[in-house]
Amino acid sequence: MKRIKFDYLKISLFSMLFIGIVACKRDGDDDFSFNGLDESYSVERFRVLSIPTNVSGNFTWSINDSIISQNSELEFISPKVAAYPLTLKIESNGSTKTYNSKIIVKQETGTFSKYISNVFDFRPAVGQFINEIPEYENGNTASMILQKAKESLVGEASTMITLGGYGGYVVFGFDHTIPNMNGRDFKILGNAFFGNDANDVRSGSCEPGIIMIAYDRNKNGKPDDNEWYEIAGSEYFKNTTVKDYSITYFRPNENKIPVPGSEFWQTDIEYIKWQDNLGNNGFKTRNTFHAQSYYPLWLSDASYSFTGTKLQNNFYDQSGTGNYWVGKSYEYGYADNAPNNDEASDIDISWAVDKGGKYVKLPGVDFVKVYTGVNQEAGWLGEVSTEVAGAYDLHLK
């Protein structure tokens, strides 16, 4: 009887010890189930190399003594042909393991262009240059107008398109990923200039456009709705900037009797009706300088709307008599906000924020969206409308 009890006791103790060992092993299984890095990785210039780990822990990716990421998956891109020594440290439950490899960046097999390679969407708001830049011809469809936008913006010899009033936009892309490096990464061209007679040396004709950027994470070659981030320019965090602003424009009756204003240039001060989500409404004025329709003639809709971030009005009547209107340039982070040879037209990818206003770390940019960021009419100059005349990668030489 005692022997049987003793055997049962040994079996019970052994079982408990075995379960404990198995439990401990399972608790630590996720810590270092990583199979390690490859001896080396190869990638072309201006392409993103992704190295996943698929484990939990604290991560430190470094090249030489510089930390390049602390995410579980490394996304690496470089504009230079070189070999980079790569170190990964994974810390979990007080233990640290170190892995070494190298990244070999090769010259691309084809030839990349630093300029815009494609235009994916073009939907301008109403304005005095609509149906002129680019030109609408009778019978043109939306796809035909998009093709004209492509002909204007793609390549080195780009020309200008207008986005019209608030919300009007264009979406374009590049044939490579523009890398997120130290400093500014790409330039957007417009037609802004500083006025010789402006009291403020950085004022003139500046019509700021909001910039959105997207990295083609799923590699499907097109911008997806969940990939967009806003460039937080100098006005983003100010209380004068309105988030989630919406405006609707209504198709005008081109045959109605116009309502002229008190100024010689006001052909019809009740031309295009608009309303926004803040309870404001009014009309966009038709001026004597442009007689064509200000509503996109390729659209069949009775109205159309835009939503986004709205900047504070930046134009003011310096003369006090309505003769000399000037638009102030914001400090940084907007399109058509400063002359093309000014650093303020250069954009840093690291300024990108998510919908909650939190900065995000993107390896680079494949797609860009620009939309007019101000809802204002500047006297006889007409509506404030962002113009885009091209864009290019600052790193591709």
JOHU-V825845 format. One record per backbone hydrogen bond with DSSP energy under -1.0 kcal/mol. CO is the residue of the C=O (numbers start at 1). NH is the residue of the N-H. If there is no record, write none. Layout:
co->CO nh->NH
co->CO nh->NH
This chain:
co->1 nh->5
co->2 nh->6
co->3 nh->7
co->4 nh->8
co->5 nh->9
co->6 nh->10
co->7 nh->11
co->8 nh->12
co->9 nh->13
co->10 nh->14
co->11 nh->15
co->12 nh->16
co->13 nh->17
co->14 nh->18
co->15 nh->19
co->16 nh->20
co->17 nh->21
co->18 nh->22
co->19 nh->23
co->20 nh->24
co->21 nh->25
co->22 nh->26
co->23 nh->27
co->24 nh->28
co->41 nh->104
co->43 nh->106
co->44 nh->47
co->46 nh->177
co->49 nh->76
co->51 nh->74
co->58 nh->91
co->60 nh->89
co->61 nh->68
co->61 nh->69
co->62 nh->87
co->63 nh->66
co->66 nh->63
co->69 nh->61
co->74 nh->51
co->76 nh->49
co->78 nh->46
co->82 nh->105
co->84 nh->103
co->86 nh->101
co->87 nh->62
co->88 nh->99
co->89 nh->60
co->90 nh->97
co->91 nh->58
co->92 nh->95
co->95 nh->92
co->97 nh->90
co->99 nh->88
co->101 nh->86
co->102 nh->41
co->103 nh->84
co->104 nh->43
co->106 nh->45
co->114 nh->393
co->116 nh->155
co->118 nh->173
co->121 nh->171
co->123 nh->169
co->126 nh->165
co->127 nh->130
co->129 nh->132
co->129 nh->133
co->131 nh->136
co->133 nh->162
co->137 nh->140
co->141 nh->145
co->142 nh->146
co->143 nh->147
co->144 nh->148
co->145 nh->149
co->146 nh->150
co->147 nh->151
co->148 nh->152
co->149 nh->153
co->150 nh->154
co->152 nh->159
co->156 nh->158
co->161 nh->388
co->163 nh->125
co->165 nh->168
co->168 nh->372
co->169 nh->123
co->170 nh->370
co->171 nh->120
co->171 nh->121
co->172 nh->368
co->173 nh->117
co->173 nh->118
co->178 nh->365
co->179 nh->181
co->185 nh->394
co->186 nh->347
co->187 nh->392
co->189 nh->389
co->193 nh->205
co->200 nh->203
co->202 nh->329
co->203 nh->195
co->204 nh->327
co->205 nh->193
co->208 nh->373
co->209 nh->335
co->210 nh->371
co->211 nh->231
co->212 nh->369
co->213 nh->229
co->214 nh->366
co->214 nh->367
co->215 nh->217
co->216 nh->219
co->224 nh->227
co->229 nh->213
co->230 nh->353
co->231 nh->233
co->233 nh->236
co->235 nh->238
co->238 nh->241
co->242 nh->310
co->245 nh->308
co->246 nh->277
co->247 nh->306
co->248 nh->275
co->249 nh->304
co->253 nh->256
co->259 nh->269
co->263 nh->266
co->265 nh->267
co->265 nh->288
co->266 nh->261
co->268 nh->286
co->272 nh->284
co->273 nh->250
co->274 nh->282
co->275 nh->248
co->276 nh->279
co->280 nh->276
co->282 nh->274
co->284 nh->272
co->286 nh->267
co->286 nh->268
co->294 nh->127
co->296 nh->299
co->302 nh->251
co->304 nh->249
co->306 nh->247
co->308 nh->245
co->310 nh->242
co->314 nh->328
co->316 nh->318
co->316 nh->326
co->324 nh->318
co->324 nh->319
co->326 nh->316
co->327 nh->204
co->332 nh->234
co->335 nh->209
co->336 nh->207
co->339 nh->342
co->342 nh->345
co->343 nh->346
co->345 nh->188
co->347 nh->185
co->347 nh->186
co->348 nh->351
co->349 nh->352
co->351 nh->232
co->352 nh->360
co->353 nh->230
co->354 nh->357
co->358 nh->354
co->363 nh->180
co->365 nh->178
co->366 nh->174
co->367 nh->214
co->368 nh->172
co->369 nh->212
co->370 nh->170
co->371 nh->210
co->372 nh->167
co->373 nh->311
co->376 nh->384
co->378 nh->381
co->379 nh->382
co->382 nh->378
co->386 nh->163
co->388 nh->161
co->390 nh->189
co->392 nh->187
